[in-house]
């Protein structure tokens, strides 16, 4: 059984929910304190043993390529200033993995983005991580948990979490039969069903390990919701031919794809960092006091 060595990270979207900030800056480059979202994603993949990172990009995503490239001018300036620790910091970003970039010329959905990377992935299993969601688990990274399941069963695995019934329309939803604690054999998948139509509240959260058979399934899957090639639909096509598993992902999840989730992520990360935690705690206490005083006055 081949090792999972590559990850596909689709980053071609416009990030319209964060306009005007994303007019010139990719949403994936928006910072959580002092590190862009996309770097957390790559670090997760690398910590799980991924060697090659494949970005599916668009015309407006050059900043991502620059971030993971060497920066000789910056390194030289830092060295002249005696900031060797910063030189090592930014050099390590480029040395984390082998980075490959492929253009998605038309934005026709997640399934289409993954299909765009077929010639680079080749005939081997691979991971997929979406850049909207951060999952923090210091012991076993989210994608690593799925790789563990793949290594055990040798079949595709989707990462899931339980969501409120009223939010099923935001996710791909899985119906399955439990085979081990947190692991299900998938019976059915559906893309963004209404609460009344959802077969469960087990939602796919942007982490996948897929066998190369998914590419053929994608080619045979018709366009779905939004007139796009939906990965969830292609997985259902694949499910008719081989088993698929789901794994409840363990860790603290942050949905940075919307403004509220992004703000929560910044606060949570700032609370856990040694250089910002005390300041953030004090700030929260002060703001809570101000709000209570305003409430009393009103």
MARVEX-693509 format. One record per residue (C-alpha): residue number from 1; x, y, z. Coordinates in steps of 0.02 Angstrom, whole numbers, plus 50000, padded with zeros to 5 digits. Each point is the difference from the previous one (the first is absolute). Layout:
# MARVEX-693509
<vexlum><num>NUM</num><px>X</px><py>Y</py><pz>Z</pz></vexlum>
...
END
This chain:
# MARVEX-693509
<vexlum><num>1</num><px>50000</px><py>50000</py><pz>50000</pz></vexlum>
<vexlum><num>2</num><px>50073</px><py>50166</py><pz>49947</pz></vexlum>
<vexlum><num>3</num><px>50041</px><py>50134</py><pz>50128</pz></vexlum>
<vexlum><num>4</num><px>49902</px><py>50163</py><pz>50005</pz></vexlum>
<vexlum><num>5</num><px>50136</px><py>50124</py><pz>49949</pz></vexlum>
<vexlum><num>6</num><px>49906</px><py>50141</py><pz>49913</pz></vexlum>
<vexlum><num>7</num><px>49865</px><py>50124</py><pz>50048</pz></vexlum>
<vexlum><num>8</num><px>49890</px><py>50104</py><pz>49885</pz></vexlum>
<vexlum><num>9</num><px>49950</px><py>50169</py><pz>50071</pz></vexlum>
<vexlum><num>10</num><px>49875</px><py>50096</py><pz>49892</pz></vexlum>
<vexlum><num>11</num><px>50027</px><py>50189</py><pz>50017</pz></vexlum>
<vexlum><num>12</num><px>49925</px><py>50071</py><pz>49840</pz></vexlum>
<vexlum><num>13</num><px>49844</px><py>50078</py><pz>50079</pz></vexlum>
<vexlum><num>14</num><px>49970</px><py>50188</py><pz>50003</pz></vexlum>
<vexlum><num>15</num><px>49964</px><py>50013</py><pz>50188</pz></vexlum>
<vexlum><num>16</num><px>49851</px><py>50113</py><pz>49971</pz></vexlum>
<vexlum><num>17</num><px>49940</px><py>49986</py><pz>50181</pz></vexlum>
<vexlum><num>18</num><px>50153</px><py>50100</py><pz>50053</pz></vexlum>
<vexlum><num>19</num><px>49993</px><py>50140</py><pz>49873</pz></vexlum>
<vexlum><num>20</num><px>50074</px><py>50130</py><pz>49991</pz></vexlum>
<vexlum><num>21</num><px>50145</px><py>49920</py><pz>50096</pz></vexlum>
<vexlum><num>22</num><px>50015</px><py>49863</py><pz>49868</pz></vexlum>
<vexlum><num>23</num><px>49993</px><py>50116</py><pz>49850</pz></vexlum>
<vexlum><num>24</num><px>50190</px><py>49991</py><pz>49985</pz></vexlum>
<vexlum><num>25</num><px>50046</px><py>49875</py><pz>50136</pz></vexlum>
<vexlum><num>26</num><px>49951</px><py>49815</py><pz>49993</pz></vexlum>
<vexlum><num>27</num><px>49886</px><py>49951</py><pz>50144</pz></vexlum>
<vexlum><num>28</num><px>50121</px><py>49858</py><pz>50038</pz></vexlum>
<vexlum><num>29</num><px>50134</px><py>50131</py><pz>50038</pz></vexlum>
<vexlum><num>30</num><px>49896</px><py>50089</py><pz>50132</pz></vexlum>
<vexlum><num>31</num><px>50096</px><py>49986</py><pz>50165</pz></vexlum>
<vexlum><num>32</num><px>49954</px><py>49912</py><pz>50161</pz></vexlum>
<vexlum><num>33</num><px>50104</px><py>50113</py><pz>50113</pz></vexlum>
<vexlum><num>34</num><px>50164</px><py>49998</py><pz>49900</pz></vexlum>
<vexlum><num>35</num><px>49985</px><py>49846</py><pz>49890</pz></vexlum>
<vexlum><num>36</num><px>49889</px><py>49983</py><pz>49844</pz></vexlum>
<vexlum><num>37</num><px>49860</px><py>49871</py><pz>50003</pz></vexlum>
<vexlum><num>38</num><px>50078</px><py>49901</py><pz>49858</pz></vexlum>
<vexlum><num>39</num><px>50162</px><py>49973</py><pz>50098</pz></vexlum>
<vexlum><num>40</num><px>49904</px><py>49915</py><pz>50141</pz></vexlum>
<vexlum><num>41</num><px>49922</px><py>49886</py><pz>49868</pz></vexlum>
<vexlum><num>42</num><px>50168</px><py>49955</py><pz>49924</pz></vexlum>
<vexlum><num>43</num><px>50077</px><py>49970</py><pz>50172</pz></vexlum>
<vexlum><num>44</num><px>49858</px><py>49880</py><pz>50040</pz></vexlum>
<vexlum><num>45</num><px>50034</px><py>49903</py><pz>49841</pz></vexlum>
<vexlum><num>46</num><px>50189</px><py>49994</py><pz>50026</pz></vexlum>
<vexlum><num>47</num><px>49981</px><py>49943</py><pz>50181</pz></vexlum>
<vexlum><num>48</num><px>49898</px><py>49853</py><pz>49934</pz></vexlum>
<vexlum><num>49</num><px>50141</px><py>49945</py><pz>49884</pz></vexlum>
<vexlum><num>50</num><px>49949</px><py>50089</py><pz>49839</pz></vexlum>
<vexlum><num>51</num><px>50148</px><py>50034</py><pz>49886</pz></vexlum>
<vexlum><num>52</num><px>49922</px><py>50090</py><pz>49850</pz></vexlum>
<vexlum><num>53</num><px>49875</px><py>50142</py><pz>50013</pz></vexlum>
<vexlum><num>54</num><px>49898</px><py>50032</py><pz>49842</pz></vexlum>
<vexlum><num>55</num><px>49912</px><py>50168</py><pz>49996</pz></vexlum>
<vexlum><num>56</num><px>49858</px><py>50018</py><pz>49876</pz></vexlum>
<vexlum><num>57</num><px>50007</px><py>50187</py><pz>49971</pz></vexlum>
<vexlum><num>58</num><px>49925</px><py>50141</py><pz>49898</pz></vexlum>
<vexlum><num>59</num><px>50068</px><py>50157</py><pz>49918</pz></vexlum>
<vexlum><num>60</num><px>49982</px><py>50103</py><pz>50160</pz></vexlum>
<vexlum><num>61</num><px>50094</px><py>49882</py><pz>50117</pz></vexlum>
<vexlum><num>62</num><px>50182</px><py>50047</py><pz>49964</pz></vexlum>
<vexlum><num>63</num><px>50025</px><py>50052</py><pz>50182</pz></vexlum>
<vexlum><num>64</num><px>49984</px><py>49818</py><pz>50054</pz></vexlum>
<vexlum><num>65</num><px>50139</px><py>49948</py><pz>49882</pz></vexlum>
<vexlum><num>66</num><px>50109</px><py>50142</py><pz>50064</pz></vexlum>
<vexlum><num>67</num><px>49968</px><py>49952</py><pz>50182</pz></vexlum>
<vexlum><num>68</num><px>50067</px><py>49824</py><pz>49977</pz></vexlum>
<vexlum><num>69</num><px>50146</px><py>50054</py><pz>49890</pz></vexlum>
<vexlum><num>70</num><px>50172</px><py>50060</py><pz>50055</pz></vexlum>
<vexlum><num>71</num><px>50018</px><py>50187</py><pz>50032</pz></vexlum>
<vexlum><num>72</num><px>50186</px><py>50040</py><pz>49974</pz></vexlum>
<vexlum><num>73</num><px>49980</px><py>50189</py><pz>50015</pz></vexlum>
<vexlum><num>74</num><px>49905</px><py>49985</py><pz>50164</pz></vexlum>
<vexlum><num>75</num><px>50121</px><py>49871</py><pz>50069</pz></vexlum>
<vexlum><num>76</num><px>50148</px><py>50112</py><pz>49957</pz></vexlum>
<vexlum><num>77</num><px>49919</px><py>50150</py><pz>50084</pz></vexlum>
<vexlum><num>78</num><px>49964</px><py>49898</py><pz>50156</pz></vexlum>
<vexlum><num>79</num><px>50177</px><py>49932</py><pz>50006</pz></vexlum>
<vexlum><num>80</num><px>50072</px><py>50176</py><pz>49989</pz></vexlum>
<vexlum><num>81</num><px>49892</px><py>50046</py><pz>50149</pz></vexlum>
<vexlum><num>82</num><px>50061</px><py>49850</py><pz>50099</pz></vexlum>
<vexlum><num>83</num><px>49829</px><py>49918</py><pz>50002</pz></vexlum>
<vexlum><num>84</num><px>50059</px><py>49824</py><pz>49965</pz></vexlum>
<vexlum><num>85</num><px>49851</px><py>49921</py><pz>50088</pz></vexlum>
<vexlum><num>86</num><px>49881</px><py>50084</py><pz>49878</pz></vexlum>
<vexlum><num>87</num><px>50106</px><py>49942</py><pz>49852</pz></vexlum>
<vexlum><num>88</num><px>49982</px><py>49821</py><pz>50062</pz></vexlum>
<vexlum><num>89</num><px>49813</px><py>50026</py><pz>50028</pz></vexlum>
<vexlum><num>90</num><px>49961</px><py>50055</py><pz>49823</pz></vexlum>
<vexlum><num>91</num><px>50122</px><py>49877</py><pz>49921</pz></vexlum>
<vexlum><num>92</num><px>49913</px><py>49856</py><pz>50090</pz></vexlum>
<vexlum><num>93</num><px>49835</px><py>50050</py><pz>49918</pz></vexlum>
<vexlum><num>94</num><px>50074</px><py>49964</py><pz>49828</pz></vexlum>
<vexlum><num>95</num><px>50087</px><py>49841</py><pz>50055</pz></vexlum>
<vexlum><num>96</num><px>49849</px><py>49915</py><pz>50078</pz></vexlum>
<vexlum><num>97</num><px>49953</px><py>49903</py><pz>49843</pz></vexlum>
<vexlum><num>98</num><px>50009</px><py>49995</py><pz>49811</pz></vexlum>
<vexlum><num>99</num><px>49875</px><py>50126</py><pz>49933</pz></vexlum>
<vexlum><num>100</num><px>49912</px><py>49980</py><pz>49833</pz></vexlum>
<vexlum><num>101</num><px>49875</px><py>50121</py><pz>49922</pz></vexlum>
<vexlum><num>102</num><px>49867</px><py>49962</py><pz>49871</pz></vexlum>
<vexlum><num>103</num><px>49873</px><py>50124</py><pz>49930</pz></vexlum>
<vexlum><num>104</num><px>49813</px><py>49969</py><pz>50006</pz></vexlum>
<vexlum><num>105</num><px>49953</px><py>50099</py><pz>49846</pz></vexlum>
<vexlum><num>106</num><px>49813</px><py>49992</py><pz>50037</pz></vexlum>
<vexlum><num>107</num><px>49924</px><py>49993</py><pz>50173</pz></vexlum>
<vexlum><num>108</num><px>49881</px><py>49855</py><pz>49977</pz></vexlum>
<vexlum><num>109</num><px>49996</px><py>49931</py><pz>50176</pz></vexlum>
<vexlum><num>110</num><px>50107</px><py>49902</py><pz>50122</pz></vexlum>
<vexlum><num>111</num><px>49990</px><py>49842</py><pz>49896</pz></vexlum>
<vexlum><num>112</num><px>50066</px><py>50093</py><pz>49849</pz></vexlum>
<vexlum><num>113</num><px>50142</px><py>50074</py><pz>50103</pz></vexlum>
<vexlum><num>114</num><px>50055</px><py>49827</py><pz>50055</pz></vexlum>
<vexlum><num>115</num><px>49986</px><py>49933</py><pz>49823</pz></vexlum>
<vexlum><num>116</num><px>50116</px><py>50140</py><pz>49944</pz></vexlum>
<vexlum><num>117</num><px>50138</px><py>49924</py><pz>50105</pz></vexlum>
<vexlum><num>118</num><px>49983</px><py>49822</py><pz>49930</pz></vexlum>
<vexlum><num>119</num><px>50157</px><py>50006</py><pz>49894</pz></vexlum>
<vexlum><num>120</num><px>50104</px><py>50049</py><pz>50152</pz></vexlum>
<vexlum><num>121</num><px>49922</px><py>49879</py><pz>50124</pz></vexlum>
<vexlum><num>122</num><px>50016</px><py>49852</py><pz>49882</pz></vexlum>
<vexlum><num>123</num><px>49948</px><py>49824</py><pz>50048</pz></vexlum>
<vexlum><num>124</num><px>50015</px><py>50012</py><pz>50188</pz></vexlum>
<vexlum><num>125</num><px>49893</px><py>50045</py><pz>50150</pz></vexlum>
<vexlum><num>126</num><px>50002</px><py>50182</py><pz>50052</pz></vexlum>
<vexlum><num>127</num><px>49931</px><py>50119</py><pz>50129</pz></vexlum>
<vexlum><num>128</num><px>49889</px><py>50152</py><pz>49972</pz></vexlum>
<vexlum><num>129</num><px>49991</px><py>50144</py><pz>50123</pz></vexlum>
<vexlum><num>130</num><px>49888</px><py>50151</py><pz>49978</pz></vexlum>
<vexlum><num>131</num><px>50072</px><py>50166</py><pz>50058</pz></vexlum>
<vexlum><num>132</num><px>49846</px><py>50065</py><pz>50092</pz></vexlum>
<vexlum><num>133</num><px>50009</px><py>49888</py><pz>50153</pz></vexlum>
<vexlum><num>134</num><px>50138</px><py>49984</py><pz>50128</pz></vexlum>
<vexlum><num>135</num><px>50000</px><py>49849</py><pz>50114</pz></vexlum>
<vexlum><num>136</num><px>50120</px><py>50006</py><pz>50146</pz></vexlum>
<vexlum><num>137</num><px>50060</px><py>49837</py><pz>50074</pz></vexlum>
<vexlum><num>138</num><px>50178</px><py>49999</py><pz>50066</pz></vexlum>
<vexlum><num>139</num><px>50006</px><py>49810</py><pz>50019</pz></vexlum>
<vexlum><num>140</num><px>49931</px><py>49945</py><pz>49831</pz></vexlum>
<vexlum><num>141</num><px>49963</px><py>50126</py><pz>49861</pz></vexlum>
<vexlum><num>142</num><px>49828</px><py>49989</py><pz>49921</pz></vexlum>
<vexlum><num>143</num><px>50060</px><py>49936</py><pz>49831</pz></vexlum>
<vexlum><num>144</num><px>50114</px><py>49878</py><pz>50091</pz></vexlum>
<vexlum><num>145</num><px>49848</px><py>49923</py><pz>50083</pz></vexlum>
<vexlum><num>146</num><px>49927</px><py>49965</py><pz>49828</pz></vexlum>
<vexlum><num>147</num><px>50165</px><py>49931</py><pz>49937</pz></vexlum>
<vexlum><num>148</num><px>49998</px><py>49878</py><pz>50147</pz></vexlum>
<vexlum><num>149</num><px>49829</px><py>49938</py><pz>49945</pz></vexlum>
<vexlum><num>150</num><px>50058</px><py>49984</py><pz>49819</pz></vexlum>
<vexlum><num>151</num><px>50153</px><py>49902</py><pz>50056</pz></vexlum>
<vexlum><num>152</num><px>49885</px><py>49879</py><pz>50092</pz></vexlum>
<vexlum><num>153</num><px>49866</px><py>49973</py><pz>49867</pz></vexlum>
<vexlum><num>154</num><px>50081</px><py>50055</py><pz>49837</pz></vexlum>
<vexlum><num>155</num><px>49847</px><py>50099</py><pz>49943</pz></vexlum>
<vexlum><num>156</num><px>49947</px><py>50183</py><pz>49985</pz></vexlum>
<vexlum><num>157</num><px>49959</px><py>50091</py><pz>50162</pz></vexlum>
<vexlum><num>158</num><px>49905</px><py>50162</py><pz>50031</pz></vexlum>
<vexlum><num>159</num><px>50021</px><py>50104</py><pz>50157</pz></vexlum>
<vexlum><num>160</num><px>49841</px><py>50039</py><pz>50095</pz></vexlum>
<vexlum><num>161</num><px>49930</px><py>50088</py><pz>50152</pz></vexlum>
<vexlum><num>162</num><px>49827</px><py>50013</py><pz>50075</pz></vexlum>
<vexlum><num>163</num><px>49907</px><py>50163</py><pz>49962</pz></vexlum>
<vexlum><num>164</num><px>49831</px><py>50069</py><pz>50054</pz></vexlum>
<vexlum><num>165</num><px>49855</px><py>49936</py><pz>49895</pz></vexlum>
<vexlum><num>166</num><px>49959</px><py>50175</py><pz>49939</pz></vexlum>
<vexlum><num>167</num><px>50175</px><py>50018</py><pz>49925</pz></vexlum>
<vexlum><num>168</num><px>50002</px><py>49846</py><pz>49888</pz></vexlum>
<vexlum><num>169</num><px>49967</px><py>50109</py><pz>49848</pz></vexlum>
<vexlum><num>170</num><px>50177</px><py>50069</py><pz>50017</pz></vexlum>
<vexlum><num>171</num><px>50090</px><py>49833</py><pz>49983</pz></vexlum>
<vexlum><num>172</num><px>50015</px><py>49836</py><pz>49911</pz></vexlum>
<vexlum><num>173</num><px>49909</px><py>49876</py><pz>50114</pz></vexlum>
<vexlum><num>174</num><px>50044</px><py>49818</py><pz>50031</pz></vexlum>
<vexlum><num>175</num><px>49888</px><py>49855</py><pz>50047</pz></vexlum>
<vexlum><num>176</num><px>50096</px><py>49848</py><pz>50060</pz></vexlum>
<vexlum><num>177</num><px>50014</px><py>49848</py><pz>50112</pz></vexlum>
<vexlum><num>178</num><px>50122</px><py>50002</py><pz>50145</pz></vexlum>
<vexlum><num>179</num><px>50140</px><py>49872</py><pz>49984</pz></vexlum>
<vexlum><num>180</num><px>50115</px><py>50069</py><pz>50135</pz></vexlum>
<vexlum><num>181</num><px>49994</px><py>50145</py><pz>50121</pz></vexlum>
<vexlum><num>182</num><px>49991</px><py>50156</py><pz>49892</pz></vexlum>
<vexlum><num>183</num><px>50015</px><py>49903</py><pz>49837</pz></vexlum>
<vexlum><num>184</num><px>49853</px><py>49960</py><pz>49886</pz></vexlum>
<vexlum><num>185</num><px>49973</px><py>49902</py><pz>49841</pz></vexlum>
<vexlum><num>186</num><px>49916</px><py>50126</py><pz>49885</pz></vexlum>
<vexlum><num>187</num><px>49829</px><py>49955</py><pz>49931</pz></vexlum>
<vexlum><num>188</num><px>49955</px><py>50165</py><pz>49921</pz></vexlum>
<vexlum><num>189</num><px>50064</px><py>50177</py><pz>49973</pz></vexlum>
<vexlum><num>190</num><px>49902</px><py>50154</py><pz>49950</pz></vexlum>
<vexlum><num>191</num><px>50058</px><py>50178</py><pz>49964</pz></vexlum>
<vexlum><num>192</num><px>49923</px><py>50137</py><pz>50109</pz></vexlum>
<vexlum><num>193</num><px>49829</px><py>49923</py><pz>50035</pz></vexlum>
<vexlum><num>194</num><px>49862</px><py>50096</py><pz>50089</pz></vexlum>
<vexlum><num>195</num><px>49974</px><py>49949</py><pz>50182</pz></vexlum>
<vexlum><num>196</num><px>49844</px><py>49903</py><pz>49948</pz></vexlum>
<vexlum><num>197</num><px>50097</px><py>49903</py><pz>49867</pz></vexlum>
<vexlum><num>198</num><px>50163</px><py>49970</py><pz>50096</pz></vexlum>
<vexlum><num>199</num><px>50031</px><py>49815</py><pz>50038</pz></vexlum>
<vexlum><num>200</num><px>50102</px><py>50046</py><pz>50155</pz></vexlum>
<vexlum><num>201</num><px>50093</px><py>50144</py><pz>50081</pz></vexlum>
<vexlum><num>202</num><px>50172</px><py>49928</py><pz>49958</pz></vexlum>
<vexlum><num>203</num><px>50079</px><py>50137</py><pz>49894</pz></vexlum>
<vexlum><num>204</num><px>50154</px><py>49992</py><pz>49889</pz></vexlum>
<vexlum><num>205</num><px>50122</px><py>50134</py><pz>50057</pz></vexlum>
<vexlum><num>206</num><px>50128</px><py>50018</py><pz>49862</pz></vexlum>
<vexlum><num>207</num><px>50119</px><py>49856</py><pz>50035</pz></vexlum>
<vexlum><num>208</num><px>50012</px><py>49850</py><pz>49883</pz></vexlum>
<vexlum><num>209</num><px>50115</px><py>49856</py><pz>49956</pz></vexlum>
<vexlum><num>210</num><px>49954</px><py>49934</py><pz>49828</pz></vexlum>
<vexlum><num>211</num><px>50051</px><py>49855</py><pz>49892</pz></vexlum>
<vexlum><num>212</num><px>50048</px><py>50043</py><pz>49819</pz></vexlum>
<vexlum><num>213</num><px>49836</px><py>49920</py><pz>49943</pz></vexlum>
<vexlum><num>214</num><px>49918</px><py>50164</py><pz>50047</pz></vexlum>
<vexlum><num>215</num><px>50065</px><py>50078</py><pz>49839</pz></vexlum>
<vexlum><num>216</num><px>49901</px><py>49879</py><pz>49891</pz></vexlum>
<vexlum><num>217</num><px>49848</px><py>50026</py><pz>50111</pz></vexlum>
<vexlum><num>218</num><px>50016</px><py>50188</py><pz>49979</pz></vexlum>
<vexlum><num>219</num><px>50005</px><py>49983</py><pz>49810</pz></vexlum>
<vexlum><num>220</num><px>49838</px><py>49898</py><pz>50003</pz></vexlum>
<vexlum><num>221</num><px>49907</px><py>50111</py><pz>50123</pz></vexlum>
<vexlum><num>222</num><px>49880</px><py>50130</py><pz>49927</pz></vexlum>
<vexlum><num>223</num><px>50001</px><py>50179</py><pz>50060</pz></vexlum>
<vexlum><num>224</num><px>49900</px><py>50023</py><pz>50161</pz></vexlum>
<vexlum><num>225</num><px>49947</px><py>50144</py><pz>50112</pz></vexlum>
<vexlum><num>226</num><px>50051</px><py>50170</py><pz>49935</pz></vexlum>
<vexlum><num>227</num><px>50037</px><py>49919</py><pz>49831</pz></vexlum>
<vexlum><num>228</num><px>50166</px><py>49944</py><pz>50073</pz></vexlum>
<vexlum><num>229</num><px>50091</px><py>49834</py><pz>50010</pz></vexlum>
<vexlum><num>230</num><px>49971</px><py>49953</py><pz>50181</pz></vexlum>
<vexlum><num>231</num><px>50125</px><py>49887</py><pz>50088</pz></vexlum>
<vexlum><num>232</num><px>49861</px><py>49931</py><pz>50109</pz></vexlum>
<vexlum><num>233</num><px>49906</px><py>49942</py><pz>49845</pz></vexlum>
<vexlum><num>234</num><px>50157</px><py>49918</py><pz>49931</pz></vexlum>
<vexlum><num>235</num><px>50027</px><py>49911</py><pz>50165</pz></vexlum>
<vexlum><num>236</num><px>49824</px><py>49931</py><pz>49983</pz></vexlum>
<vexlum><num>237</num><px>50046</px><py>49939</py><pz>49826</pz></vexlum>
<vexlum><num>238</num><px>50156</px><py>49918</py><pz>50073</pz></vexlum>
<vexlum><num>239</num><px>49898</px><py>49926</py><pz>50143</pz></vexlum>
<vexlum><num>240</num><px>49904</px><py>49894</py><pz>49876</pz></vexlum>
<vexlum><num>241</num><px>50163</px><py>49914</py><pz>49952</pz></vexlum>
<vexlum><num>242</num><px>50100</px><py>49991</py><pz>50162</pz></vexlum>
<vexlum><num>243</num><px>49976</px><py>50034</py><pz>50184</pz></vexlum>
<vexlum><num>244</num><px>50035</px><py>50170</py><pz>50077</pz></vexlum>
<vexlum><num>245</num><px>50028</px><py>50041</py><pz>50183</pz></vexlum>
<vexlum><num>246</num><px>49970</px><py>50154</py><pz>50105</pz></vexlum>
<vexlum><num>247</num><px>50098</px><py>50051</py><pz>50154</pz></vexlum>
<vexlum><num>248</num><px>49942</px><py>50120</py><pz>50135</pz></vexlum>
<vexlum><num>249</num><px>50146</px><py>50120</py><pz>50015</pz></vexlum>
<vexlum><num>250</num><px>50066</px><py>50035</py><pz>50174</pz></vexlum>
<vexlum><num>251</num><px>50061</px><py>50175</py><pz>50038</pz></vexlum>
<vexlum><num>252</num><px>49948</px><py>50181</py><pz>50018</pz></vexlum>
<vexlum><num>253</num><px>49920</px><py>50058</py><pz>49838</pz></vexlum>
<vexlum><num>254</num><px>49999</px><py>50179</py><pz>49935</pz></vexlum>
<vexlum><num>255</num><px>49898</px><py>50047</py><pz>49848</pz></vexlum>
<vexlum><num>256</num><px>50095</px><py>50149</py><pz>49930</pz></vexlum>
<vexlum><num>257</num><px>49891</px><py>50006</py><pz>49844</pz></vexlum>
<vexlum><num>258</num><px>49884</px><py>50127</py><pz>50079</pz></vexlum>
<vexlum><num>259</num><px>50031</px><py>50160</py><pz>50098</pz></vexlum>
<vexlum><num>260</num><px>49939</px><py>49938</py><pz>50168</pz></vexlum>
<vexlum><num>261</num><px>50099</px><py>49838</py><pz>49989</pz></vexlum>
<vexlum><num>262</num><px>50155</px><py>50095</py><pz>49947</pz></vexlum>
<vexlum><num>263</num><px>49987</px><py>50120</py><pz>50149</pz></vexlum>
<vexlum><num>264</num><px>49974</px><py>49853</py><pz>50120</pz></vexlum>
<vexlum><num>265</num><px>50154</px><py>49915</py><pz>49929</pz></vexlum>
<vexlum><num>266</num><px>50108</px><py>50154</py><pz>50029</pz></vexlum>
<vexlum><num>267</num><px>49940</px><py>50014</py><pz>50179</pz></vexlum>
<vexlum><num>268</num><px>50025</px><py>49815</py><pz>50038</pz></vexlum>
<vexlum><num>269</num><px>50174</px><py>49995</py><pz>49924</pz></vexlum>
<vexlum><num>270</num><px>50050</px><py>50160</py><pz>50091</pz></vexlum>
<vexlum><num>271</num><px>49941</px><py>49923</py><pz>50164</pz></vexlum>
<vexlum><num>272</num><px>50113</px><py>49848</py><pz>49977</pz></vexlum>
<vexlum><num>273</num><px>50159</px><py>50090</py><pz>49947</pz></vexlum>
<vexlum><num>274</num><px>50128</px><py>50041</py><pz>50132</pz></vexlum>
<vexlum><num>275</num><px>50036</px><py>50172</py><pz>49926</pz></vexlum>
<vexlum><num>276</num><px>49818</px><py>50056</py><pz>49990</pz></vexlum>
<vexlum><num>277</num><px>49897</px><py>49899</py><pz>50125</pz></vexlum>
<vexlum><num>278</num><px>50014</px><py>50116</py><pz>50151</pz></vexlum>
<vexlum><num>279</num><px>49963</px><py>50154</py><pz>49896</pz></vexlum>
<vexlum><num>280</num><px>49848</px><py>49916</py><pz>49921</pz></vexlum>
<vexlum><num>281</num><px>49932</px><py>49942</py><pz>50168</pz></vexlum>
<vexlum><num>282</num><px>50017</px><py>50175</py><pz>50072</pz></vexlum>
<vexlum><num>283</num><px>49920</px><py>50077</py><pz>49846</pz></vexlum>
<vexlum><num>284</num><px>49850</px><py>49882</py><pz>50011</pz></vexlum>
<vexlum><num>285</num><px>49977</px><py>50039</py><pz>50185</pz></vexlum>
<vexlum><num>286</num><px>50008</px><py>50187</py><pz>49967</pz></vexlum>
<vexlum><num>287</num><px>49876</px><py>49991</py><pz>49857</pz></vexlum>
<vexlum><num>288</num><px>49881</px><py>49892</py><pz>50103</pz></vexlum>
<vexlum><num>289</num><px>50008</px><py>50128</py><pz>50140</pz></vexlum>
<vexlum><num>290</num><px>49963</px><py>50143</py><pz>49879</pz></vexlum>
<vexlum><num>291</num><px>49852</px><py>49908</py><pz>49926</pz></vexlum>
<vexlum><num>292</num><px>49929</px><py>49961</py><pz>50173</pz></vexlum>
<vexlum><num>293</num><px>50016</px><py>50182</py><pz>50050</pz></vexlum>
<vexlum><num>294</num><px>49911</px><py>50055</py><pz>49840</pz></vexlum>
<vexlum><num>295</num><px>49863</px><py>49874</py><pz>50033</pz></vexlum>
<vexlum><num>296</num><px>49973</px><py>50068</py><pz>50176</pz></vexlum>
<vexlum><num>297</num><px>49995</px><py>50179</py><pz>49936</pz></vexlum>
<vexlum><num>298</num><px>49871</px><py>49956</py><pz>49867</pz></vexlum>
END
